[in-house]
Amino acid sequence: MTPPSALISFDLGVLLALAGDFFLVTRKSPRIFSPWGPAALVLLLAAHAILVTPDSRVGRGEFVLIQSTVAFLALFAYYNMVAFIKRGVTFSILLNHARPARERRDDREFIDLELRLREMVENGWALREGEGYRLTRTGAAVAALTRLALRLLRADQVG
């Protein structure tokens, strides 16, 4: 497979892998993060790294670097989209109030801090210490990546 066709194939594979993760796993789960999306992208990256035939324009190392960057950015965007869809408090409350009164949930369910902290512990991002929490190395790395993305995008954190 030549590098240009492999890049297109990889991009389509990323789209299908993340769509599959969403529709088969994440959509029905209360969690935001699933290991299946990243696992699929690692397998896809490995397959493409083996299948690509380097040419004079693009070597295998450069090709893998490009694919890794695309995969990382796709995962970052994907998980932010999932979090926005599943956990957007304002939109959840608006949709909740658009339902008939008998079908509405208590608005406090959309701002459940204990649920969010429990998810951080389950994801390995935080540890409970007495009455409080502290970030793990993984949690600190996720926080650093988030700060970096916000800084690069010159965006403010909200919520």
TIBADO-485633 format. One record per atom (N, C-alpha, C): residue in one letter; x, y, z; atom name; residue number from 1. Coordinates in steps of 0.1 Angstrom, whole numbers. Example, Ala and Ser with C-alpha at 12.3 -4.5 7.8 and 13.67 -1.06 7.14 Angstrom:
# TIBADO-485633
<pt 'A' <132 -57 78> 'N' 1> <pt 'A' <123 -45 78> 'CA' 1> <pt 'A' <132 -33 78> 'C' 1> <pt 'S' <128 -22 71> 'N' 2> <pt 'S' <137 -11 71> 'CA' 2> <pt 'S' <129 0 79> 'C' 2> 
//
This chain:
# TIBADO-485633
<pt 'M' <9 -12 0> 'N' 1> <pt 'M' <0 0 0> 'CA' 1> <pt 'M' <9 12 0> 'C' 1> <pt 'T' <7 22 -9> 'N' 2> <pt 'T' <15 34 -10> 'CA' 2> <pt 'T' <11 43 2> 'C' 2> <pt 'P' <20 52 6> 'N' 3> <pt 'P' <17 61 17> 'CA' 3> <pt 'P' <4 69 15> 'C' 3> <pt 'P' <2 75 4> 'N' 4> <pt 'P' <-11 83 3> 'CA' 4> <pt 'P' <-23 75 5> 'C' 4> <pt 'S' <-24 63 -2> 'N' 5> <pt 'S' <-36 54 0> 'CA' 5> <pt 'S' <-36 49 14> 'C' 5> <pt 'A' <-25 46 20> 'N' 6> <pt 'A' <-25 41 34> 'CA' 6> <pt 'A' <-30 52 44> 'C' 6> <pt 'L' <-26 65 41> 'N' 7> <pt 'L' <-31 75 50> 'CA' 7> <pt 'L' <-46 77 49> 'C' 7> <pt 'I' <-52 76 37> 'N' 8> <pt 'I' <-66 76 35> 'CA' 8> <pt 'I' <-73 64 42> 'C' 8> <pt 'S' <-67 53 40> 'N' 9> <pt 'S' <-72 40 46> 'CA' 9> <pt 'S' <-72 41 61> 'C' 9> <pt 'F' <-61 47 67> 'N' 10> <pt 'F' <-60 48 81> 'CA' 10> <pt 'F' <-70 58 86> 'C' 10> <pt 'D' <-72 69 80> 'N' 11> <pt 'D' <-82 79 84> 'CA' 11> <pt 'D' <-96 73 84> 'C' 11> <pt 'L' <-99 66 74> 'N' 12> <pt 'L' <-112 59 74> 'CA' 12> <pt 'L' <-113 48 85> 'C' 12> <pt 'G' <-102 41 87> 'N' 13> <pt 'G' <-102 31 98> 'CA' 13> <pt 'G' <-104 38 111> 'C' 13> <pt 'V' <-98 50 114> 'N' 14> <pt 'V' <-100 57 126> 'CA' 14> <pt 'V' <-114 61 128> 'C' 14> <pt 'L' <-120 66 117> 'N' 15> <pt 'L' <-134 70 118> 'CA' 15> <pt 'L' <-143 57 121> 'C' 15> <pt 'L' <-141 46 114> 'N' 16> <pt 'L' <-149 34 117> 'CA' 16> <pt 'L' <-146 29 131> 'C' 16> <pt 'A' <-134 29 135> 'N' 17> <pt 'A' <-131 23 149> 'CA' 17> <pt 'A' <-138 32 160> 'C' 17> <pt 'L' <-137 45 159> 'N' 18> <pt 'L' <-143 53 169> 'CA' 18> <pt 'L' <-158 53 168> 'C' 18> <pt 'A' <-164 52 156> 'N' 19> <pt 'A' <-178 51 154> 'CA' 19> <pt 'A' <-183 37 160> 'C' 19> <pt 'G' <-175 27 158> 'N' 20> <pt 'G' <-178 14 163> 'CA' 20> <pt 'G' <-178 14 178> 'C' 20> <pt 'D' <-168 20 184> 'N' 21> <pt 'D' <-167 22 199> 'CA' 21> <pt 'D' <-179 29 204> 'C' 21> <pt 'F' <-183 40 198> 'N' 22> <pt 'F' <-194 47 203> 'CA' 22> <pt 'F' <-207 39 202> 'C' 22> <pt 'F' <-210 33 190> 'N' 23> <pt 'F' <-223 27 189> 'CA' 23> <pt 'F' <-223 13 195> 'C' 23> <pt 'L' <-212 6 197> 'N' 24> <pt 'L' <-212 -7 203> 'CA' 24> <pt 'L' <-209 -7 218> 'C' 24> <pt 'V' <-202 3 223> 'N' 25> <pt 'V' <-198 2 237> 'CA' 25> <pt 'V' <-202 15 244> 'C' 25> <pt 'T' <-197 26 240> 'N' 26> <pt 'T' <-198 39 248> 'CA' 26> <pt 'T' <-212 44 249> 'C' 26> <pt 'R' <-220 43 238> 'N' 27> <pt 'R' <-234 49 238> 'CA' 27> <pt 'R' <-242 44 249> 'C' 27> <pt 'K' <-242 31 253> 'N' 28> <pt 'K' <-250 25 263> 'CA' 28> <pt 'K' <-244 26 277> 'C' 28> <pt 'S' <-231 29 278> 'N' 29> <pt 'S' <-224 29 290> 'CA' 29> <pt 'S' <-225 43 297> 'C' 29> <pt 'P' <-225 43 310> 'N' 30> <pt 'P' <-225 56 317> 'CA' 30> <pt 'P' <-212 63 317> 'C' 30> <pt 'R' <-201 55 314> 'N' 31> <pt 'R' <-188 60 314> 'CA' 31> <pt 'R' <-184 67 301> 'C' 31> <pt 'I' <-175 76 302> 'N' 32> <pt 'I' <-170 84 290> 'CA' 32> <pt 'I' <-159 76 283> 'C' 32> <pt 'F' <-150 71 290> 'N' 33> <pt 'F' <-138 64 285> 'CA' 33> <pt 'F' <-140 49 284> 'C' 33> <pt 'S' <-136 44 273> 'N' 34> <pt 'S' <-136 30 270> 'CA' 34> <pt 'S' <-122 26 265> 'C' 34> <pt 'P' <-117 14 269> 'N' 35> <pt 'P' <-104 10 263> 'CA' 35> <pt 'P' <-105 5 249> 'C' 35> <pt 'W' <-117 2 244> 'N' 36> <pt 'W' <-118 -4 231> 'CA' 36> <pt 'W' <-114 6 219> 'C' 36> <pt 'G' <-117 18 220> 'N' 37> <pt 'G' <-113 28 210> 'CA' 37> <pt 'G' <-98 29 208> 'C' 37> <pt 'P' <-91 32 219> 'N' 38> <pt 'P' <-76 32 218> 'CA' 38> <pt 'P' <-70 19 214> 'C' 38> <pt 'A' <-75 8 219> 'N' 39> <pt 'A' <-70 -5 215> 'CA' 39> <pt 'A' <-72 -7 200> 'C' 39> <pt 'A' <-83 -4 194> 'N' 40> <pt 'A' <-86 -5 180> 'CA' 40> <pt 'A' <-76 4 172> 'C' 40> <pt 'L' <-73 16 177> 'N' 41> <pt 'L' <-64 25 170> 'CA' 41> <pt 'L' <-50 20 170> 'C' 41> <pt 'V' <-46 14 181> 'N' 42> <pt 'V' <-32 8 182> 'CA' 42> <pt 'V' <-31 -4 172> 'C' 42> <pt 'L' <-41 -12 171> 'N' 43> <pt 'L' <-41 -23 162> 'CA' 43> <pt 'L' <-41 -18 147> 'C' 43> <pt 'L' <-49 -8 145> 'N' 44> <pt 'L' <-50 -2 132> 'CA' 44> <pt 'L' <-36 4 128> 'C' 44> <pt 'L' <-30 11 137> 'N' 45> <pt 'L' <-17 17 135> 'CA' 45> <pt 'L' <-6 6 132> 'C' 45> <pt 'A' <-6 -5 140> 'N' 46> <pt 'A' <3 -15 138> 'CA' 46> <pt 'A' <1 -22 124> 'C' 46> <pt 'A' <-11 -24 120> 'N' 47> <pt 'A' <-14 -30 107> 'CA' 47> <pt 'A' <-9 -21 96> 'C' 47> <pt 'H' <-12 -8 97> 'N' 48> <pt 'H' <-8 1 86> 'CA' 48> <pt 'H' <7 3 86> 'C' 48> <pt 'A' <14 2 97> 'N' 49> <pt 'A' <28 3 98> 'CA' 49> <pt 'A' <35 -8 90> 'C' 49> <pt 'I' <28 -20 91> 'N' 50> <pt 'I' <33 -32 84> 'CA' 50> <pt 'I' <30 -32 69> 'C' 50> <pt 'L' <18 -27 66> 'N' 51> <pt 'L' <13 -28 52> 'CA' 51> <pt 'L' <18 -17 43> 'C' 51> <pt 'V' <22 -6 49> 'N' 52> <pt 'V' <27 6 41> 'CA' 52> <pt 'V' <40 2 34> 'C' 52> <pt 'T' <41 6 21> 'N' 53> <pt 'T' <53 4 14> 'CA' 53> <pt 'T' <60 18 13> 'C' 53> <pt 'P' <71 20 21> 'N' 54> <pt 'P' <77 33 21> 'CA' 54> <pt 'P' <82 37 7> 'C' 54> <pt 'D' <81 49 3> 'N' 55> <pt 'D' <86 54 -10> 'CA' 55> <pt 'D' <96 65 -7> 'C' 55> <pt 'S' <101 72 -18> 'N' 56> <pt 'S' <111 82 -16> 'CA' 56> <pt 'S' <105 95 -9> 'C' 56> <pt 'R' <92 96 -9> 'N' 57> <pt 'R' <86 108 -3> 'CA' 57> <pt 'R' <84 106 12> 'C' 57> <pt 'V' <79 95 16> 'N' 58> <pt 'V' <75 92 30> 'CA' 58> <pt 'V' <81 79 34> 'C' 58> <pt 'G' <90 79 45> 'N' 59> <pt 'G' <95 67 50> 'CA' 59> <pt 'G' <86 61 61> 'C' 59> <pt 'R' <88 49 65> 'N' 60> <pt 'R' <80 42 74> 'CA' 60> <pt 'R' <79 50 88> 'C' 60> <pt 'G' <90 55 93> 'N' 61> <pt 'G' <90 62 106> 'CA' 61> <pt 'G' <82 74 105> 'C' 61> <pt 'E' <83 82 94> 'N' 62> <pt 'E' <75 94 92> 'CA' 62> <pt 'E' <60 91 91> 'C' 62> <pt 'F' <58 80 84> 'N' 63> <pt 'F' <44 76 82> 'CA' 63> <pt 'F' <37 72 95> 'C' 63> <pt 'V' <45 65 104> 'N' 64> <pt 'V' <40 61 117> 'CA' 64> <pt 'V' <38 73 126> 'C' 64> <pt 'L' <47 82 125> 'N' 65> <pt 'L' <45 95 133> 'CA' 65> <pt 'L' <33 102 129> 'C' 65> <pt 'I' <30 103 116> 'N' 66> <pt 'I' <18 110 111> 'CA' 66> <pt 'I' <6 103 116> 'C' 66> <pt 'Q' <6 90 115> 'N' 67> <pt 'Q' <-6 82 119> 'CA' 67> <pt 'Q' <-8 83 134> 'C' 67> <pt 'S' <3 83 142> 'N' 68> <pt 'S' <2 84 156> 'CA' 68> <pt 'S' <-4 97 160> 'C' 68> <pt 'T' <0 108 154> 'N' 69> <pt 'T' <-5 121 156> 'CA' 69> <pt 'T' <-20 122 153> 'C' 69> <pt 'V' <-24 116 142> 'N' 70> <pt 'V' <-38 116 138> 'CA' 70> <pt 'V' <-46 108 148> 'C' 70> <pt 'A' <-41 97 152> 'N' 71> <pt 'A' <-48 88 162> 'CA' 71> <pt 'A' <-50 95 175> 'C' 71> <pt 'F' <-39 102 180> 'N' 72> <pt 'F' <-40 109 193> 'CA' 72> <pt 'F' <-50 120 192> 'C' 72> <pt 'L' <-49 128 182> 'N' 73> <pt 'L' <-59 139 180> 'CA' 73> <pt 'L' <-73 135 179> 'C' 73> <pt 'A' <-75 124 171> 'N' 74> <pt 'A' <-88 118 169> 'CA' 74> <pt 'A' <-94 113 183> 'C' 74> <pt 'L' <-86 107 191> 'N' 75> <pt 'L' <-91 102 204> 'CA' 75> <pt 'L' <-94 114 213> 'C' 75> <pt 'F' <-85 124 213> 'N' 76> <pt 'F' <-88 136 221> 'CA' 76> <pt 'F' <-101 142 217> 'C' 76> <pt 'A' <-103 144 204> 'N' 77> <pt 'A' <-116 150 200> 'CA' 77> <pt 'A' <-128 141 202> 'C' 77> <pt 'Y' <-126 128 201> 'N' 78> <pt 'Y' <-137 118 203> 'CA' 78> <pt 'Y' <-141 118 217> 'C' 78> <pt 'Y' <-132 117 227> 'N' 79> <pt 'Y' <-136 117 241> 'CA' 79> <pt 'Y' <-142 130 245> 'C' 79> <pt 'N' <-137 141 240> 'N' 80> <pt 'N' <-144 154 243> 'CA' 80> <pt 'N' <-158 155 238> 'C' 80> <pt 'M' <-160 150 225> 'N' 81> <pt 'M' <-173 149 220> 'CA' 81> <pt 'M' <-183 140 228> 'C' 81> <pt 'V' <-178 129 232> 'N' 82> <pt 'V' <-186 120 240> 'CA' 82> <pt 'V' <-189 126 254> 'C' 82> <pt 'A' <-179 133 260> 'N' 83> <pt 'A' <-182 140 273> 'CA' 83> <pt 'A' <-192 151 271> 'C' 83> <pt 'F' <-191 158 260> 'N' 84> <pt 'F' <-201 169 257> 'CA' 84> <pt 'F' <-215 164 255> 'C' 84> <pt 'I' <-216 153 248> 'N' 85> <pt 'I' <-229 147 245> 'CA' 85> <pt 'I' <-235 141 257> 'C' 85> <pt 'K' <-227 134 265> 'N' 86> <pt 'K' <-232 126 276> 'CA' 86> <pt 'K' <-233 135 289> 'C' 86> <pt 'R' <-225 145 290> 'N' 87> <pt 'R' <-224 152 303> 'CA' 87> <pt 'R' <-226 167 302> 'C' 87> <pt 'G' <-230 172 291> 'N' 88> <pt 'G' <-233 186 290> 'CA' 88> <pt 'G' <-244 190 299> 'C' 88> <pt 'V' <-241 196 310> 'N' 89> <pt 'V' <-251 198 320> 'CA' 89> <pt 'V' <-262 207 315> 'C' 89> <pt 'T' <-259 218 309> 'N' 90> <pt 'T' <-269 228 304> 'CA' 90> <pt 'T' <-278 221 294> 'C' 90> <pt 'F' <-272 213 285> 'N' 91> <pt 'F' <-281 207 275> 'CA' 91> <pt 'F' <-289 196 281> 'C' 91> <pt 'S' <-283 189 291> 'N' 92> <pt 'S' <-291 178 297> 'CA' 92> <pt 'S' <-303 184 305> 'C' 92> <pt 'I' <-301 195 311> 'N' 93> <pt 'I' <-312 201 319> 'CA' 93> <pt 'I' <-322 206 309> 'C' 93> <pt 'L' <-318 212 298> 'N' 94> <pt 'L' <-328 217 288> 'CA' 94> <pt 'L' <-336 205 282> 'C' 94> <pt 'L' <-329 195 279> 'N' 95> <pt 'L' <-336 183 273> 'CA' 95> <pt 'L' <-345 177 284> 'C' 95> <pt 'N' <-341 177 296> 'N' 96> <pt 'N' <-349 171 307> 'CA' 96> <pt 'N' <-362 179 308> 'C' 96> <pt 'H' <-361 192 307> 'N' 97> <pt 'H' <-373 201 309> 'CA' 97> <pt 'H' <-382 201 296> 'C' 97> <pt 'A' <-377 196 285> 'N' 98> <pt 'A' <-385 195 273> 'CA' 98> <pt 'A' <-394 182 274> 'C' 98> <pt 'R' <-391 173 283> 'N' 99> <pt 'R' <-399 161 285> 'CA' 99> <pt 'R' <-412 164 293> 'C' 99> <pt 'P' <-422 156 291> 'N' 100> <pt 'P' <-434 158 299> 'CA' 100> <pt 'P' <-430 157 314> 'C' 100> <pt 'A' <-437 164 323> 'N' 101> <pt 'A' <-434 165 337> 'CA' 101> <pt 'A' <-432 151 344> 'C' 101> <pt 'R' <-440 142 340> 'N' 102> <pt 'R' <-439 128 346> 'CA' 102> <pt 'R' <-427 120 343> 'C' 102> <pt 'E' <-420 124 332> 'N' 103> <pt 'E' <-408 117 327> 'CA' 103> <pt 'E' <-395 124 331> 'C' 103> <pt 'R' <-396 136 337> 'N' 104> <pt 'R' <-384 144 341> 'CA' 104> <pt 'R' <-377 137 352> 'C' 104> <pt 'R' <-363 139 352> 'N' 105> <pt 'R' <-355 135 363> 'CA' 105> <pt 'R' <-351 147 371> 'C' 105> <pt 'D' <-347 145 384> 'N' 106> <pt 'D' <-343 156 392> 'CA' 106> <pt 'D' <-330 162 386> 'C' 106> <pt 'D' <-330 175 385> 'N' 107> <pt 'D' <-319 183 379> 'CA' 107> <pt 'D' <-306 180 386> 'C' 107> <pt 'R' <-306 177 399> 'N' 108> <pt 'R' <-294 174 406> 'CA' 108> <pt 'R' <-286 162 401> 'C' 108> <pt 'E' <-293 153 394> 'N' 109> <pt 'E' <-286 141 389> 'CA' 109> <pt 'E' <-276 145 378> 'C' 109> <pt 'F' <-278 157 372> 'N' 110> <pt 'F' <-269 161 361> 'CA' 110> <pt 'F' <-256 168 366> 'C' 110> <pt 'I' <-256 171 379> 'N' 111> <pt 'I' <-244 177 385> 'CA' 111> <pt 'I' <-240 169 397> 'C' 111> <pt 'D' <-239 156 395> 'N' 112> <pt 'D' <-235 146 406> 'CA' 112> <pt 'D' <-220 146 407> 'C' 112> <pt 'L' <-215 154 416> 'N' 113> <pt 'L' <-200 155 418> 'CA' 113> <pt 'L' <-194 142 423> 'C' 113> <pt 'E' <-201 135 432> 'N' 114> <pt 'E' <-196 122 437> 'CA' 114> <pt 'E' <-195 112 426> 'C' 114> <pt 'L' <-204 112 416> 'N' 115> <pt 'L' <-204 103 405> 'CA' 115> <pt 'L' <-191 106 397> 'C' 115> <pt 'R' <-189 119 394> 'N' 116> <pt 'R' <-177 123 386> 'CA' 116> <pt 'R' <-164 119 393> 'C' 116> <pt 'L' <-163 121 406> 'N' 117> <pt 'L' <-151 117 414> 'CA' 117> <pt 'L' <-149 102 414> 'C' 117> <pt 'R' <-160 95 415> 'N' 118> <pt 'R' <-159 80 415> 'CA' 118> <pt 'R' <-154 75 401> 'C' 118> <pt 'E' <-159 82 391> 'N' 119> <pt 'E' <-154 78 377> 'CA' 119> <pt 'E' <-139 81 376> 'C' 119> <pt 'M' <-134 92 382> 'N' 120> <pt 'M' <-120 95 382> 'CA' 120> <pt 'M' <-112 84 389> 'C' 120> <pt 'V' <-117 79 400> 'N' 121> <pt 'V' <-110 68 407> 'CA' 121> <pt 'V' <-111 55 399> 'C' 121> <pt 'E' <-122 52 393> 'N' 122> <pt 'E' <-123 40 384> 'CA' 122> <pt 'E' <-114 41 372> 'C' 122> <pt 'N' <-112 53 366> 'N' 123> <pt 'N' <-103 54 355> 'CA' 123> <pt 'N' <-88 54 359> 'C' 123> <pt 'G' <-86 55 372> 'N' 124> <pt 'G' <-72 55 376> 'CA' 124> <pt 'G' <-66 69 376> 'C' 124> <pt 'W' <-74 79 376> 'N' 125> <pt 'W' <-69 93 375> 'CA' 125> <pt 'W' <-68 99 389> 'C' 125> <pt 'A' <-75 93 399> 'N' 126> <pt 'A' <-74 99 412> 'CA' 126> <pt 'A' <-75 88 423> 'C' 126> <pt 'L' <-70 91 434> 'N' 127> <pt 'L' <-71 81 446> 'CA' 127> <pt 'L' <-78 89 457> 'C' 127> <pt 'R' <-87 81 464> 'N' 128> <pt 'R' <-94 87 475> 'CA' 128> <pt 'R' <-84 86 487> 'C' 128> <pt 'E' <-83 97 494> 'N' 129> <pt 'E' <-75 98 506> 'CA' 129> <pt 'E' <-83 105 517> 'C' 129> <pt 'G' <-88 97 526> 'N' 130> <pt 'G' <-96 102 537> 'CA' 130> <pt 'G' <-109 108 532> 'C' 130> <pt 'E' <-110 121 534> 'N' 131> <pt 'E' <-122 128 529> 'CA' 131> <pt 'E' <-120 135 516> 'C' 131> <pt 'G' <-108 134 511> 'N' 132> <pt 'G' <-104 141 498> 'CA' 132> <pt 'G' <-99 131 487> 'C' 132> <pt 'Y' <-94 137 477> 'N' 133> <pt 'Y' <-89 130 465> 'CA' 133> <pt 'Y' <-75 136 461> 'C' 133> <pt 'R' <-67 128 455> 'N' 134> <pt 'R' <-54 133 449> 'CA' 134> <pt 'R' <-53 126 436> 'C' 134> <pt 'L' <-47 134 426> 'N' 135> <pt 'L' <-45 129 413> 'CA' 135> <pt 'L' <-34 118 413> 'C' 135> <pt 'T' <-35 108 405> 'N' 136> <pt 'T' <-25 98 402> 'CA' 136> <pt 'T' <-16 104 391> 'C' 136> <pt 'R' <-5 96 388> 'N' 137> <pt 'R' <3 101 377> 'CA' 137> <pt 'R' <-5 102 364> 'C' 137> <pt 'T' <-13 92 362> 'N' 138> <pt 'T' <-22 92 350> 'CA' 138> <pt 'T' <-31 104 350> 'C' 138> <pt 'G' <-37 107 361> 'N' 139> <pt 'G' <-46 119 363> 'CA' 139> <pt 'G' <-39 132 360> 'C' 139> <pt 'A' <-26 132 365> 'N' 140> <pt 'A' <-18 144 363> 'CA' 140> <pt 'A' <-15 146 348> 'C' 140> <pt 'A' <-12 135 342> 'N' 141> <pt 'A' <-9 135 327> 'CA' 141> <pt 'A' <-21 140 319> 'C' 141> <pt 'V' <-33 135 323> 'N' 142> <pt 'V' <-45 139 316> 'CA' 142> <pt 'V' <-48 154 318> 'C' 142> <pt 'A' <-46 158 331> 'N' 143> <pt 'A' <-48 172 334> 'CA' 143> <pt 'A' <-38 181 326> 'C' 143> <pt 'A' <-25 176 325> 'N' 144> <pt 'A' <-15 184 317> 'CA' 144> <pt 'A' <-19 184 302> 'C' 144> <pt 'L' <-23 173 297> 'N' 145> <pt 'L' <-27 173 283> 'CA' 145> <pt 'L' <-39 182 280> 'C' 145> <pt 'T' <-48 182 290> 'N' 146> <pt 'T' <-60 191 289> 'CA' 146> <pt 'T' <-56 206 289> 'C' 146> <pt 'R' <-47 209 299> 'N' 147> <pt 'R' <-42 223 300> 'CA' 147> <pt 'R' <-35 227 287> 'C' 147> <pt 'L' <-26 218 282> 'N' 148> <pt 'L' <-19 220 269> 'CA' 148> <pt 'L' <-29 223 258> 'C' 148> <pt 'A' <-39 215 256> 'N' 149> <pt 'A' <-49 216 246> 'CA' 149> <pt 'A' <-56 230 247> 'C' 149> <pt 'L' <-60 233 259> 'N' 150> <pt 'L' <-67 246 261> 'CA' 150> <pt 'L' <-58 258 258> 'C' 150> <pt 'R' <-45 256 262> 'N' 151> <pt 'R' <-35 267 259> 'CA' 151> <pt 'R' <-33 268 244> 'C' 151> <pt 'L' <-31 257 237> 'N' 152> <pt 'L' <-29 257 223> 'CA' 152> <pt 'L' <-41 263 215> 'C' 152> <pt 'L' <-53 260 220> 'N' 153> <pt 'L' <-65 265 214> 'CA' 153> <pt 'L' <-69 279 219> 'C' 153> <pt 'R' <-61 283 229> 'N' 154> <pt 'R' <-64 296 235> 'CA' 154> <pt 'R' <-79 297 239> 'C' 154> <pt 'A' <-83 286 246> 'N' 155> <pt 'A' <-97 285 251> 'CA' 155> <pt 'A' <-97 285 266> 'C' 155> <pt 'D' <-108 289 272> 'N' 156> <pt 'D' <-110 289 286> 'CA' 156> <pt 'D' <-117 277 290> 'C' 156> <pt 'Q' <-114 272 302> 'N' 157> <pt 'Q' <-121 261 308> 'CA' 157> <pt 'Q' <-134 266 313> 'C' 157> <pt 'V' <-144 258 311> 'N' 158> <pt 'V' <-157 261 316> 'CA' 158> <pt 'V' <-163 249 324> 'C' 158> <pt 'G' <-172 252 333> 'N' 159> <pt 'G' <-179 241 340> 'CA' 159> <pt 'G' <-170 234 350> 'C' 159> 
//
